[in-house]
């Protein structure tokens, strides 16, 4: 998987940071995770991502993917 695919591919592209922040607040209000917004260096659109220490992601194992919760130190 290329760096572009990891960073940009499959993520929602927002036209402005304001729109992305509004969506992040909406998700948080529905009980979802706390997202941050950032400008993508590949597509120049705005994406949302998990804040440091709050990410949930899949880790591949020989038996398939498992969910991992990133722990804060």
CHARMM-style PDB file with segment names, atoms N, HN, CA, C and O in Angstrom:
ATOM      1  N   UNK     1       0.843  -1.169   0.000  1.00  0.00      PROA
ATOM      2  CA  UNK     1       0.000   0.000   0.000  1.00  0.00      PROA
ATOM      3  C   UNK     1       0.894   1.240   0.000  1.00  0.00      PROA
ATOM      4  O   UNK     1       1.834   1.348   0.788  1.00  0.00      PROA
ATOM      5  N   UNK     2       0.583   2.164  -0.895  1.00  0.00      PROA
ATOM      6  HN  UNK     2      -0.180   2.076  -1.535  1.00  0.00      PROA
ATOM      7  CA  UNK     2       1.407   3.365  -0.995  1.00  0.00      PROA
ATOM      8  C   UNK     2       1.039   4.370   0.095  1.00  0.00      PROA
ATOM      9  O   UNK     2       0.008   4.248   0.756  1.00  0.00      PROA
ATOM     10  N   UNK     3       1.901   5.352   0.261  1.00  0.00      PROA
ATOM     11  HN  UNK     3       2.739   5.451  -0.277  1.00  0.00      PROA
ATOM     12  CA  UNK     3       1.659   6.392   1.265  1.00  0.00      PROA
ATOM     13  C   UNK     3       0.380   7.165   0.949  1.00  0.00      PROA
ATOM     14  O   UNK     3      -0.359   7.549   1.856  1.00  0.00      PROA
ATOM     15  N   UNK     4       0.120   7.392  -0.349  1.00  0.00      PROA
ATOM     16  HN  UNK     4       0.720   7.080  -1.085  1.00  0.00      PROA
ATOM     17  CA  UNK     4      -1.112   8.072  -0.757  1.00  0.00      PROA
ATOM     18  C   UNK     4      -2.334   7.272  -0.318  1.00  0.00      PROA
ATOM     19  O   UNK     4      -3.276   7.836   0.239  1.00  0.00      PROA
ATOM     20  N   UNK     5      -2.328   5.968  -0.562  1.00  0.00      PROA
ATOM     21  HN  UNK     5      -1.564   5.510  -1.015  1.00  0.00      PROA
ATOM     22  CA  UNK     5      -3.475   5.130  -0.207  1.00  0.00      PROA
ATOM     23  C   UNK     5      -3.740   5.144   1.287  1.00  0.00      PROA
ATOM     24  O   UNK     5      -4.895   5.163   1.712  1.00  0.00      PROA
ATOM     25  N   UNK     6      -2.693   5.135   2.077  1.00  0.00      PROA
ATOM     26  HN  UNK     6      -1.755   5.120   1.731  1.00  0.00      PROA
ATOM     27  CA  UNK     6      -2.847   5.168   3.525  1.00  0.00      PROA
ATOM     28  C   UNK     6      -3.364   6.535   3.972  1.00  0.00      PROA
ATOM     29  O   UNK     6      -4.205   6.612   4.868  1.00  0.00      PROA
ATOM     30  N   UNK     7      -2.876   7.602   3.365  1.00  0.00      PROA
ATOM     31  HN  UNK     7      -2.193   7.539   2.637  1.00  0.00      PROA
ATOM     32  CA  UNK     7      -3.191   8.954   3.800  1.00  0.00      PROA
ATOM     33  C   UNK     7      -4.509   9.493   3.275  1.00  0.00      PROA
ATOM     34  O   UNK     7      -5.192  10.235   3.981  1.00  0.00      PROA
ATOM     35  N   UNK     8      -4.881   9.139   2.061  1.00  0.00      PROA
ATOM     36  HN  UNK     8      -4.326   8.536   1.487  1.00  0.00      PROA
ATOM     37  CA  UNK     8      -5.971   9.849   1.393  1.00  0.00      PROA
ATOM     38  C   UNK     8      -7.065   8.941   0.844  1.00  0.00      PROA
ATOM     39  O   UNK     8      -8.246   9.270   0.956  1.00  0.00      PROA
ATOM     40  N   UNK     9      -6.709   7.838   0.269  1.00  0.00      PROA
ATOM     41  HN  UNK     9      -5.750   7.571   0.178  1.00  0.00      PROA
ATOM     42  CA  UNK     9      -7.652   6.980  -0.439  1.00  0.00      PROA
ATOM     43  C   UNK     9      -8.763   6.471   0.477  1.00  0.00      PROA
ATOM     44  O   UNK     9      -8.493   5.925   1.547  1.00  0.00      PROA
ATOM     45  N   UNK    10     -10.006   6.652   0.055  1.00  0.00      PROA
ATOM     46  HN  UNK    10     -10.225   7.095  -0.814  1.00  0.00      PROA
ATOM     47  CA  UNK    10     -11.140   6.151   0.809  1.00  0.00      PROA
ATOM     48  C   UNK    10     -11.652   7.079   1.894  1.00  0.00      PROA
ATOM     49  O   UNK    10     -12.658   6.777   2.536  1.00  0.00      PROA
ATOM     50  N   UNK    11     -10.984   8.202   2.112  1.00  0.00      PROA
ATOM     51  HN  UNK    11     -10.167   8.448   1.591  1.00  0.00      PROA
ATOM     52  CA  UNK    11     -11.431   9.150   3.137  1.00  0.00      PROA
ATOM     53  C   UNK    11     -12.357  10.191   2.518  1.00  0.00      PROA
ATOM     54  O   UNK    11     -12.260  10.498   1.330  1.00  0.00      PROA
ATOM     55  N   UNK    12     -13.240  10.718   3.326  1.00  0.00      PROA
ATOM     56  HN  UNK    12     -13.318  10.468   4.291  1.00  0.00      PROA
ATOM     57  CA  UNK    12     -14.149  11.758   2.871  1.00  0.00      PROA
ATOM     58  C   UNK    12     -13.373  13.048   2.657  1.00  0.00      PROA
ATOM     59  O   UNK    12     -12.567  13.449   3.496  1.00  0.00      PROA
ATOM     60  N   UNK    13     -13.627  13.697   1.518  1.00  0.00      PROA
ATOM     61  HN  UNK    13     -14.283  13.371   0.837  1.00  0.00      PROA
ATOM     62  CA  UNK    13     -12.976  14.969   1.213  1.00  0.00      PROA
ATOM     63  C   UNK    13     -13.962  16.092   1.467  1.00  0.00      PROA
ATOM     64  O   UNK    13     -15.047  16.121   0.886  1.00  0.00      PROA
ATOM     65  N   UNK    14     -13.581  17.015   2.337  1.00  0.00      PROA
ATOM     66  HN  UNK    14     -12.699  16.991   2.809  1.00  0.00      PROA
ATOM     67  CA  UNK    14     -14.422  18.165   2.650  1.00  0.00      PROA
ATOM     68  C   UNK    14     -13.878  19.375   1.918  1.00  0.00      PROA
ATOM     69  O   UNK    14     -12.661  19.532   1.817  1.00  0.00      PROA
ATOM     70  N   UNK    15     -14.750  20.241   1.401  1.00  0.00      PROA
ATOM     71  HN  UNK    15     -15.738  20.113   1.483  1.00  0.00      PROA
ATOM     72  CA  UNK    15     -14.277  21.408   0.652  1.00  0.00      PROA
ATOM     73  C   UNK    15     -13.614  22.463   1.526  1.00  0.00      PROA
ATOM     74  O   UNK    15     -12.799  23.249   1.043  1.00  0.00      PROA
ATOM     75  N   UNK    16     -13.964  22.483   2.824  1.00  0.00      PROA
ATOM     76  HN  UNK    16     -14.626  21.844   3.216  1.00  0.00      PROA
ATOM     77  CA  UNK    16     -13.368  23.489   3.710  1.00  0.00      PROA
ATOM     78  C   UNK    16     -13.192  22.904   5.109  1.00  0.00      PROA
ATOM     79  O   UNK    16     -13.840  21.924   5.477  1.00  0.00      PROA
ATOM     80  N   UNK    17     -12.311  23.520   5.870  1.00  0.00      PROA
ATOM     81  HN  UNK    17     -11.785  24.316   5.571  1.00  0.00      PROA
ATOM     82  CA  UNK    17     -12.083  23.080   7.248  1.00  0.00      PROA
ATOM     83  C   UNK    17     -13.344  23.299   8.095  1.00  0.00      PROA
ATOM     84  O   UNK    17     -13.637  22.516   8.999  1.00  0.00      PROA
ATOM     85  N   UNK    18     -14.074  24.357   7.794  1.00  0.00      PROA
ATOM     86  HN  UNK    18     -13.836  24.992   7.060  1.00  0.00      PROA
ATOM     87  CA  UNK    18     -15.296  24.648   8.532  1.00  0.00      PROA
ATOM     88  C   UNK    18     -16.322  23.516   8.379  1.00  0.00      PROA
ATOM     89  O   UNK    18     -16.947  23.109   9.359  1.00  0.00      PROA
ATOM     90  N   UNK    19     -16.490  23.019   7.175  1.00  0.00      PROA
ATOM     91  HN  UNK    19     -15.982  23.349   6.380  1.00  0.00      PROA
ATOM     92  CA  UNK    19     -17.418  21.924   6.927  1.00  0.00      PROA
ATOM     93  C   UNK    19     -16.971  20.660   7.658  1.00  0.00      PROA
ATOM     94  O   UNK    19     -17.794  19.951   8.237  1.00  0.00      PROA
ATOM     95  N   UNK    20     -15.680  20.380   7.633  1.00  0.00      PROA
ATOM     96  HN  UNK    20     -15.011  20.956   7.163  1.00  0.00      PROA
ATOM     97  CA  UNK    20     -15.152  19.195   8.306  1.00  0.00      PROA
ATOM     98  C   UNK    20     -15.328  19.300   9.823  1.00  0.00      PROA
ATOM     99  O   UNK    20     -15.687  18.320  10.477  1.00  0.00      PROA
ATOM    100  N   UNK    21     -15.077  20.480  10.377  1.00  0.00      PROA
ATOM    101  HN  UNK    21     -14.786  21.276   9.846  1.00  0.00      PROA
ATOM    102  CA  UNK    21     -15.253  20.666  11.826  1.00  0.00      PROA
ATOM    103  C   UNK    21     -16.720  20.491  12.226  1.00  0.00      PROA
ATOM    104  O   UNK    21     -17.024  19.912  13.269  1.00  0.00      PROA
ATOM    105  N   UNK    22     -17.611  20.993  11.392  1.00  0.00      PROA
ATOM    106  HN  UNK    22     -17.364  21.463  10.545  1.00  0.00      PROA
ATOM    107  CA  UNK    22     -19.044  20.849  11.673  1.00  0.00      PROA
ATOM    108  C   UNK    22     -19.422  19.361  11.713  1.00  0.00      PROA
ATOM    109  O   UNK    22     -20.161  18.928  12.598  1.00  0.00      PROA
ATOM    110  N   UNK    23     -18.915  18.589  10.757  1.00  0.00      PROA
ATOM    111  HN  UNK    23     -18.315  18.940  10.038  1.00  0.00      PROA
ATOM    112  CA  UNK    23     -19.204  17.151  10.724  1.00  0.00      PROA
ATOM    113  C   UNK    23     -18.573  16.442  11.920  1.00  0.00      PROA
ATOM    114  O   UNK    23     -19.182  15.534  12.486  1.00  0.00      PROA
ATOM    115  N   UNK    24     -17.367  16.840  12.311  1.00  0.00      PROA
ATOM    116  HN  UNK    24     -16.873  17.578  11.852  1.00  0.00      PROA
ATOM    117  CA  UNK    24     -16.705  16.241  13.475  1.00  0.00      PROA
ATOM    118  C   UNK    24     -17.509  16.496  14.749  1.00  0.00      PROA
ATOM    119  O   UNK    24     -17.648  15.602  15.584  1.00  0.00      PROA
ATOM    120  N   UNK    25     -18.039  17.713  14.902  1.00  0.00      PROA
ATOM    121  HN  UNK    25     -17.926  18.439  14.223  1.00  0.00      PROA
ATOM    122  CA  UNK    25     -18.890  18.021  16.062  1.00  0.00      PROA
ATOM    123  C   UNK    25     -20.164  17.186  16.050  1.00  0.00      PROA
ATOM    124  O   UNK    25     -20.626  16.736  17.098  1.00  0.00      PROA
ATOM    125  N   UNK    26     -20.727  16.982  14.873  1.00  0.00      PROA
ATOM    126  HN  UNK    26     -20.351  17.348  14.021  1.00  0.00      PROA
ATOM    127  CA  UNK    26     -21.940  16.178  14.745  1.00  0.00      PROA
ATOM    128  C   UNK    26     -21.665  14.730  15.159  1.00  0.00      PROA
ATOM    129  O   UNK    26     -22.462  14.132  15.883  1.00  0.00      PROA
ATOM    130  N   UNK    27     -20.565  14.174  14.712  1.00  0.00      PROA
ATOM    131  HN  UNK    27     -19.919  14.660  14.123  1.00  0.00      PROA
ATOM    132  CA  UNK    27     -20.201  12.796  15.070  1.00  0.00      PROA
ATOM    133  C   UNK    27     -19.971  12.685  16.572  1.00  0.00      PROA
ATOM    134  O   UNK    27     -20.439  11.739  17.207  1.00  0.00      PROA
ATOM    135  N   UNK    28     -19.255  13.643  17.138  1.00  0.00      PROA
ATOM    136  HN  UNK    28     -18.875  14.411  16.623  1.00  0.00      PROA
ATOM    137  CA  UNK    28     -18.988  13.650  18.575  1.00  0.00      PROA
ATOM    138  C   UNK    28     -20.296  13.752  19.363  1.00  0.00      PROA
ATOM    139  O   UNK    28     -20.444  13.106  20.400  1.00  0.00      PROA
ATOM    140  N   UNK    29     -21.242  14.554  18.880  1.00  0.00      PROA
ATOM    141  HN  UNK    29     -21.123  15.079  18.037  1.00  0.00      PROA
ATOM    142  CA  UNK    29     -22.533  14.708  19.528  1.00  0.00      PROA
ATOM    143  C   UNK    29     -23.373  13.448  19.498  1.00  0.00      PROA
ATOM    144  O   UNK    29     -24.248  13.259  20.343  1.00  0.00      PROA
ATOM    145  N   UNK    30     -23.113  12.587  18.531  1.00  0.00      PROA
ATOM    146  HN  UNK    30     -22.402  12.740  17.844  1.00  0.00      PROA
ATOM    147  CA  UNK    30     -23.824  11.314  18.410  1.00  0.00      PROA
ATOM    148  C   UNK    30     -23.130  10.205  19.193  1.00  0.00      PROA
ATOM    149  O   UNK    30     -23.511   9.038  19.100  1.00  0.00      PROA
ATOM    150  N   UNK    31     -22.109  10.576  19.965  1.00  0.00      PROA
ATOM    151  HN  UNK    31     -21.800  11.524  20.041  1.00  0.00      PROA
ATOM    152  CA  UNK    31     -21.392   9.595  20.779  1.00  0.00      PROA
ATOM    153  C   UNK    31     -20.195   8.968  20.095  1.00  0.00      PROA
ATOM    154  O   UNK    31     -19.655   7.973  20.580  1.00  0.00      PROA
ATOM    155  N   UNK    32     -19.771   9.535  18.976  1.00  0.00      PROA
ATOM    156  HN  UNK    32     -20.209  10.343  18.582  1.00  0.00      PROA
ATOM    157  CA  UNK    32     -18.631   9.012  18.232  1.00  0.00      PROA
ATOM    158  C   UNK    32     -17.307   9.523  18.767  1.00  0.00      PROA
ATOM    159  O   UNK    32     -17.270  10.249  19.761  1.00  0.00      PROA
ATOM    160  N   UNK    33     -16.220   9.146  18.110  1.00  0.00      PROA
ATOM    161  HN  UNK    33     -16.250   8.557  17.303  1.00  0.00      PROA
ATOM    162  CA  UNK    33     -14.887   9.559  18.559  1.00  0.00      PROA
ATOM    163  C   UNK    33     -14.614  11.037  18.308  1.00  0.00      PROA
ATOM    164  O   UNK    33     -15.339  11.699  17.566  1.00  0.00      PROA
ATOM    165  N   UNK    34     -13.564  11.538  18.934  1.00  0.00      PROA
ATOM    166  HN  UNK    34     -12.975  11.000  19.536  1.00  0.00      PROA
ATOM    167  CA  UNK    34     -13.143  12.926  18.817  1.00  0.00      PROA
ATOM    168  C   UNK    34     -12.180  13.042  17.643  1.00  0.00      PROA
ATOM    169  O   UNK    34     -11.049  12.560  17.716  1.00  0.00      PROA
ATOM    170  N   UNK    35     -12.624  13.682  16.554  1.00  0.00      PROA
ATOM    171  HN  UNK    35     -13.542  14.073  16.494  1.00  0.00      PROA
ATOM    172  CA  UNK    35     -11.800  13.811  15.356  1.00  0.00      PROA
ATOM    173  C   UNK    35     -11.120  15.164  15.291  1.00  0.00      PROA
ATOM    174  O   UNK    35     -11.579  16.132  15.898  1.00  0.00      PROA
ATOM    175  N   UNK    36     -10.029  15.226  14.555  1.00  0.00      PROA
ATOM    176  HN  UNK    36      -9.656  14.440  14.062  1.00  0.00      PROA
ATOM    177  CA  UNK    36      -9.360  16.484  14.229  1.00  0.00      PROA
ATOM    178  C   UNK    36      -9.427  16.637  12.722  1.00  0.00      PROA
ATOM    179  O   UNK    36      -9.587  15.650  12.002  1.00  0.00      PROA
ATOM    180  N   UNK    37      -9.308  17.852  12.243  1.00  0.00      PROA
ATOM    181  HN  UNK    37      -9.179  18.653  12.827  1.00  0.00      PROA
ATOM    182  CA  UNK    37      -9.316  18.094  10.802  1.00  0.00      PROA
ATOM    183  C   UNK    37      -7.920  18.489  10.351  1.00  0.00      PROA
ATOM    184  O   UNK    37      -7.153  19.082  11.110  1.00  0.00      PROA
ATOM    185  N   UNK    38      -7.603  18.157   9.120  1.00  0.00      PROA
ATOM    186  HN  UNK    38      -8.226  17.676   8.504  1.00  0.00      PROA
ATOM    187  CA  UNK    38      -6.288  18.498   8.572  1.00  0.00      PROA
ATOM    188  C   UNK    38      -6.367  18.577   7.052  1.00  0.00      PROA
ATOM    189  O   UNK    38      -7.196  17.914   6.429  1.00  0.00      PROA
ATOM    190  N   UNK    39      -5.501  19.389   6.465  1.00  0.00      PROA
ATOM    191  HN  UNK    39      -4.827  19.927   6.972  1.00  0.00      PROA
ATOM    192  CA  UNK    39      -5.425  19.515   5.020  1.00  0.00      PROA
ATOM    193  C   UNK    39      -4.494  18.426   4.478  1.00  0.00      PROA
ATOM    194  O   UNK    39      -3.360  18.279   4.934  1.00  0.00      PROA
ATOM    195  N   UNK    40      -4.986  17.678   3.512  1.00  0.00      PROA
ATOM    196  HN  UNK    40      -5.907  17.798   3.141  1.00  0.00      PROA
ATOM    197  CA  UNK    40      -4.221  16.573   2.921  1.00  0.00      PROA
ATOM    198  C   UNK    40      -3.160  17.104   1.966  1.00  0.00      PROA
ATOM    199  O   UNK    40      -3.436  17.972   1.137  1.00  0.00      PROA
ATOM    200  N   UNK    41      -1.969  16.587   2.085  1.00  0.00      PROA
ATOM    201  HN  UNK    41      -1.745  15.882   2.758  1.00  0.00      PROA
ATOM    202  CA  UNK    41      -0.896  17.064   1.201  1.00  0.00      PROA
ATOM    203  C   UNK    41      -0.974  16.430  -0.185  1.00  0.00      PROA
ATOM    204  O   UNK    41      -0.267  16.860  -1.096  1.00  0.00      PROA
ATOM    205  N   UNK    42      -1.823  15.414  -0.360  1.00  0.00      PROA
ATOM    206  HN  UNK    42      -2.397  15.064   0.380  1.00  0.00      PROA
ATOM    207  CA  UNK    42      -1.940  14.762  -1.663  1.00  0.00      PROA
ATOM    208  C   UNK    42      -3.068  15.336  -2.511  1.00  0.00      PROA
ATOM    209  O   UNK    42      -2.877  15.595  -3.699  1.00  0.00      PROA
ATOM    210  N   UNK    43      -4.247  15.538  -1.911  1.00  0.00      PROA
ATOM    211  HN  UNK    43      -4.402  15.328  -0.946  1.00  0.00      PROA
ATOM    212  CA  UNK    43      -5.399  16.011  -2.696  1.00  0.00      PROA
ATOM    213  C   UNK    43      -5.770  17.457  -2.367  1.00  0.00      PROA
ATOM    214  O   UNK    43      -6.645  18.023  -3.022  1.00  0.00      PROA
ATOM    215  N   UNK    44      -5.141  18.055  -1.391  1.00  0.00      PROA
ATOM    216  HN  UNK    44      -4.431  17.595  -0.859  1.00  0.00      PROA
ATOM    217  CA  UNK    44      -5.360  19.419  -0.904  1.00  0.00      PROA
ATOM    218  C   UNK    44      -6.768  19.668  -0.349  1.00  0.00      PROA
ATOM    219  O   UNK    44      -7.119  20.809  -0.048  1.00  0.00      PROA
ATOM    220  N   UNK    45      -7.565  18.623  -0.215  1.00  0.00      PROA
ATOM    221  HN  UNK    45      -7.280  17.696  -0.460  1.00  0.00      PROA
ATOM    222  CA  UNK    45      -8.869  18.750   0.437  1.00  0.00      PROA
ATOM    223  C   UNK    45      -8.656  18.592   1.942  1.00  0.00      PROA
ATOM    224  O   UNK    45      -7.535  18.349   2.390  1.00  0.00      PROA
ATOM    225  N   UNK    46      -9.720  18.728   2.713  1.00  0.00      PROA
ATOM    226  HN  UNK    46     -10.630  18.925   2.349  1.00  0.00      PROA
ATOM    227  CA  UNK    46      -9.648  18.575   4.166  1.00  0.00      PROA
ATOM    228  C   UNK    46     -10.215  17.220   4.536  1.00  0.00      PROA
ATOM    229  O   UNK    46     -11.273  16.833   4.040  1.00  0.00      PROA
ATOM    230  N   UNK    47      -9.527  16.499   5.400  1.00  0.00      PROA
ATOM    231  HN  UNK    47      -8.668  16.813   5.803  1.00  0.00      PROA
ATOM    232  CA  UNK    47      -9.965  15.202   5.902  1.00  0.00      PROA
ATOM    233  C   UNK    47     -10.161  15.295   7.410  1.00  0.00      PROA
ATOM    234  O   UNK    47      -9.766  16.276   8.039  1.00  0.00      PROA
ATOM    235  N   UNK    48     -10.774  14.265   7.980  1.00  0.00      PROA
ATOM    236  HN  UNK    48     -11.095  13.468   7.469  1.00  0.00      PROA
ATOM    237  CA  UNK    48     -10.880  14.124   9.429  1.00  0.00      PROA
ATOM    238  C   UNK    48     -10.093  12.890   9.834  1.00  0.00      PROA
ATOM    239  O   UNK    48     -10.059  11.894   9.111  1.00  0.00      PROA
ATOM    240  N   UNK    49      -9.464  12.969  10.993  1.00  0.00      PROA
ATOM    241  HN  UNK    49      -9.491  13.778  11.580  1.00  0.00      PROA
ATOM    242  CA  UNK    49      -8.737  11.831  11.529  1.00  0.00      PROA
ATOM    243  C   UNK    49      -8.856  11.804  13.040  1.00  0.00      PROA
ATOM    244  O   UNK    49      -9.226  12.798  13.665  1.00  0.00      PROA
ATOM    245  N   UNK    50      -8.539  10.660  13.619  1.00  0.00      PROA
ATOM    246  HN  UNK    50      -8.238   9.853  13.111  1.00  0.00      PROA
ATOM    247  CA  UNK    50      -8.590  10.541  15.071  1.00  0.00      PROA
ATOM    248  C   UNK    50      -7.521  11.412  15.712  1.00  0.00      PROA
ATOM    249  O   UNK    50      -6.445  11.603  15.145  1.00  0.00      PROA
ATOM    250  N   UNK    51      -7.812  11.929  16.872  1.00  0.00      PROA
ATOM    251  HN  UNK    51      -8.686  11.774  17.333  1.00  0.00      PROA
ATOM    252  CA  UNK    51      -6.814  12.664  17.643  1.00  0.00      PROA
ATOM    253  C   UNK    51      -5.790  11.670  18.182  1.00  0.00      PROA
ATOM    254  O   UNK    51      -6.122  10.501  18.377  1.00  0.00      PROA
ATOM    255  N   UNK    52      -4.559  12.101  18.425  1.00  0.00      PROA
ATOM    256  HN  UNK    52      -4.289  13.051  18.266  1.00  0.00      PROA
ATOM    257  CA  UNK    52      -3.547  11.198  18.971  1.00  0.00      PROA
ATOM    258  C   UNK    52      -4.034  10.549  20.268  1.00  0.00      PROA
ATOM    259  O   UNK    52      -4.541  11.220  21.167  1.00  0.00      PROA
ATOM    260  N   UNK    53      -3.868   9.238  20.338  1.00  0.00      PROA
ATOM    261  HN  UNK    53      -3.457   8.693  19.608  1.00  0.00      PROA
ATOM    262  CA  UNK    53      -4.285   8.497  21.525  1.00  0.00      PROA
ATOM    263  C   UNK    53      -5.718   8.038  21.489  1.00  0.00      PROA
ATOM    264  O   UNK    53      -6.175   7.377  22.421  1.00  0.00      PROA
ATOM    265  N   UNK    54      -6.446   8.371  20.432  1.00  0.00      PROA
ATOM    266  HN  UNK    54      -6.075   8.908  19.675  1.00  0.00      PROA
ATOM    267  CA  UNK    54      -7.859   8.015  20.354  1.00  0.00      PROA
ATOM    268  C   UNK    54      -8.192   7.124  19.166  1.00  0.00      PROA
ATOM    269  O   UNK    54      -9.361   6.805  18.946  1.00  0.00      PROA
ATOM    270  N   UNK    55      -7.201   6.723  18.408  1.00  0.00      PROA
ATOM    271  HN  UNK    55      -6.252   6.982  18.587  1.00  0.00      PROA
ATOM    272  CA  UNK    55      -7.459   5.988  17.173  1.00  0.00      PROA
ATOM    273  C   UNK    55      -7.820   4.530  17.426  1.00  0.00      PROA
ATOM    274  O   UNK    55      -7.254   3.864  18.293  1.00  0.00      PROA
ATOM    275  N   UNK    56      -8.771   4.066  16.646  1.00  0.00      PROA
ATOM    276  HN  UNK    56      -9.231   4.607  15.941  1.00  0.00      PROA
ATOM    277  CA  UNK    56      -9.046   2.642  16.578  1.00  0.00      PROA
ATOM    278  C   UNK    56      -8.690   2.233  15.154  1.00  0.00      PROA
ATOM    279  O   UNK    56      -9.037   2.933  14.203  1.00  0.00      PROA
ATOM    280  N   UNK    57      -8.023   1.143  15.005  1.00  0.00      PROA
ATOM    281  HN  UNK    57      -7.741   0.574  15.777  1.00  0.00      PROA
ATOM    282  CA  UNK    57      -7.601   0.719  13.676  1.00  0.00      PROA
ATOM    283  C   UNK    57      -7.512  -0.784  13.632  1.00  0.00      PROA
ATOM    284  O   UNK    57      -7.570  -1.453  14.664  1.00  0.00      PROA
ATOM    285  N   UNK    58      -7.371  -1.311  12.439  1.00  0.00      PROA
ATOM    286  HN  UNK    58      -7.324  -0.768  11.601  1.00  0.00      PROA
ATOM    287  CA  UNK    58      -7.264  -2.752  12.262  1.00  0.00      PROA
ATOM    288  C   UNK    58      -5.803  -3.157  12.184  1.00  0.00      PROA
ATOM    289  O   UNK    58      -5.004  -2.490  11.526  1.00  0.00      PROA
ATOM    290  N   UNK    59      -5.459  -4.221  12.837  1.00  0.00      PROA
ATOM    291  HN  UNK    59      -6.108  -4.762  13.371  1.00  0.00      PROA
ATOM    292  CA  UNK    59      -4.119  -4.776  12.742  1.00  0.00      PROA
ATOM    293  C   UNK    59      -4.248  -6.158  12.133  1.00  0.00      PROA
ATOM    294  O   UNK    59      -5.049  -6.973  12.592  1.00  0.00      PROA
ATOM    295  N   UNK    60      -3.463  -6.425  11.102  1.00  0.00      PROA
ATOM    296  HN  UNK    60      -2.812  -5.763  10.729  1.00  0.00      PROA
ATOM    297  CA  UNK    60      -3.530  -7.718  10.430  1.00  0.00      PROA
ATOM    298  C   UNK    60      -2.753  -8.766  11.229  1.00  0.00      PROA
ATOM    299  O   UNK    60      -1.643  -8.512  11.697  1.00  0.00      PROA
ATOM    300  N   UNK    61      -3.345  -9.923  11.372  1.00  0.00      PROA
ATOM    301  HN  UNK    61      -4.246 -10.130  10.992  1.00  0.00      PROA
ATOM    302  CA  UNK    61      -2.712 -11.069  12.023  1.00  0.00      PROA
ATOM    303  C   UNK    61      -2.853 -12.258  11.084  1.00  0.00      PROA
ATOM    304  O   UNK    61      -3.585 -12.170  10.098  1.00  0.00      PROA
ATOM    305  N   UNK    62      -2.177 -13.363  11.360  1.00  0.00      PROA
ATOM    306  HN  UNK    62      -1.583 -13.434  12.161  1.00  0.00      PROA
ATOM    307  CA  UNK    62      -2.338 -14.548  10.504  1.00  0.00      PROA
ATOM    308  C   UNK    62      -3.790 -15.035  10.436  1.00  0.00      PROA
ATOM    309  O   UNK    62      -4.177 -15.681   9.462  1.00  0.00      PROA
ATOM    310  N   UNK    63      -4.585 -14.737  11.447  1.00  0.00      PROA
ATOM    311  HN  UNK    63      -4.270 -14.212  12.238  1.00  0.00      PROA
ATOM    312  CA  UNK    63      -5.981 -15.170  11.469  1.00  0.00      PROA
ATOM    313  C   UNK    63      -6.947 -14.100  10.981  1.00  0.00      PROA
ATOM    314  O   UNK    63      -8.159 -14.276  11.107  1.00  0.00      PROA
ATOM    315  N   UNK    64      -6.455 -13.006  10.431  1.00  0.00      PROA
ATOM    316  HN  UNK    64      -5.470 -12.864  10.329  1.00  0.00      PROA
ATOM    317  CA  UNK    64      -7.303 -11.934   9.934  1.00  0.00      PROA
ATOM    318  C   UNK    64      -7.138 -10.668  10.744  1.00  0.00      PROA
ATOM    319  O   UNK    64      -6.348 -10.627  11.687  1.00  0.00      PROA
ATOM    320  N   UNK    65      -7.882  -9.628  10.379  1.00  0.00      PROA
ATOM    321  HN  UNK    65      -8.524  -9.661   9.613  1.00  0.00      PROA
ATOM    322  CA  UNK    65      -7.748  -8.343  11.069  1.00  0.00      PROA
ATOM    323  C   UNK    65      -8.407  -8.362  12.445  1.00  0.00      PROA
ATOM    324  O   UNK    65      -9.423  -9.024  12.657  1.00  0.00      PROA
ATOM    325  N   UNK    66      -7.805  -7.618  13.377  1.00  0.00      PROA
ATOM    326  HN  UNK    66      -6.980  -7.080  13.205  1.00  0.00      PROA
ATOM    327  CA  UNK    66      -8.386  -7.434  14.703  1.00  0.00      PROA
ATOM    328  C   UNK    66      -8.409  -5.942  14.997  1.00  0.00      PROA
ATOM    329  O   UNK    66      -7.545  -5.201  14.529  1.00  0.00      PROA
ATOM    330  N   UNK    67      -9.385  -5.503  15.763  1.00  0.00      PROA
ATOM    331  HN  UNK    67     -10.087  -6.105  16.143  1.00  0.00      PROA
ATOM    332  CA  UNK    67      -9.462  -4.101  16.157  1.00  0.00      PROA
ATOM    333  C   UNK    67      -8.523  -3.850  17.318  1.00  0.00      PROA
ATOM    334  O   UNK    67      -8.431  -4.656  18.244  1.00  0.00      PROA
ATOM    335  N   UNK    68      -7.826  -2.728  17.262  1.00  0.00      PROA
ATOM    336  HN  UNK    68      -7.900  -2.074  16.509  1.00  0.00      PROA
ATOM    337  CA  UNK    68      -6.884  -2.348  18.306  1.00  0.00      PROA
ATOM    338  C   UNK    68      -7.227  -0.933  18.741  1.00  0.00      PROA
ATOM    339  O   UNK    68      -7.408  -0.055  17.898  1.00  0.00      PROA
ATOM    340  N   UNK    69      -7.316  -0.704  20.020  1.00  0.00      PROA
ATOM    341  HN  UNK    69      -7.169  -1.418  20.705  1.00  0.00      PROA
ATOM    342  CA  UNK    69      -7.542   0.647  20.556  1.00  0.00      PROA
ATOM    343  C   UNK    69      -6.191   1.212  20.962  1.00  0.00      PROA
ATOM    344  O   UNK    69      -5.476   0.603  21.757  1.00  0.00      PROA
ATOM    345  N   UNK    70      -5.838   2.365  20.425  1.00  0.00      PROA
ATOM    346  HN  UNK    70      -6.418   2.860  19.779  1.00  0.00      PROA
ATOM    347  CA  UNK    70      -4.584   3.010  20.768  1.00  0.00      PROA
ATOM    348  C   UNK    70      -4.689   3.565  22.189  1.00  0.00      PROA
ATOM    349  O   UNK    70      -5.631   4.291  22.505  1.00  0.00      PROA
ATOM    350  N   UNK    71      -3.745   3.231  23.023  1.00  0.00      PROA
ATOM    351  HN  UNK    71      -2.980   2.641  22.766  1.00  0.00      PROA
ATOM    352  CA  UNK    71      -3.778   3.670  24.419  1.00  0.00      PROA
ATOM    353  C   UNK    71      -2.907   4.889  24.633  1.00  0.00      PROA
ATOM    354  O   UNK    71      -1.832   4.993  24.043  1.00  0.00      PROA
ATOM    355  N   UNK    72      -3.348   5.800  25.456  1.00  0.00      PROA
ATOM    356  HN  UNK    72      -4.222   5.716  25.936  1.00  0.00      PROA
ATOM    357  CA  UNK    72      -2.525   6.959  25.766  1.00  0.00      PROA
ATOM    358  C   UNK    72      -1.512   6.567  26.855  1.00  0.00      PROA
ATOM    359  O   UNK    72      -1.846   5.800  27.757  1.00  0.00      PROA
ATOM    360  N   UNK    73      -0.305   7.078  26.778  1.00  0.00      PROA
ATOM    361  HN  UNK    73      -0.034   7.702  26.045  1.00  0.00      PROA
ATOM    362  CA  UNK    73       0.724   6.702  27.755  1.00  0.00      PROA
ATOM    363  C   UNK    73       0.465   7.272  29.143  1.00  0.00      PROA
ATOM    364  OT1 UNK    73       1.249   7.036  30.063  1.00  0.00      PROA
TER     365      UNK     73
END
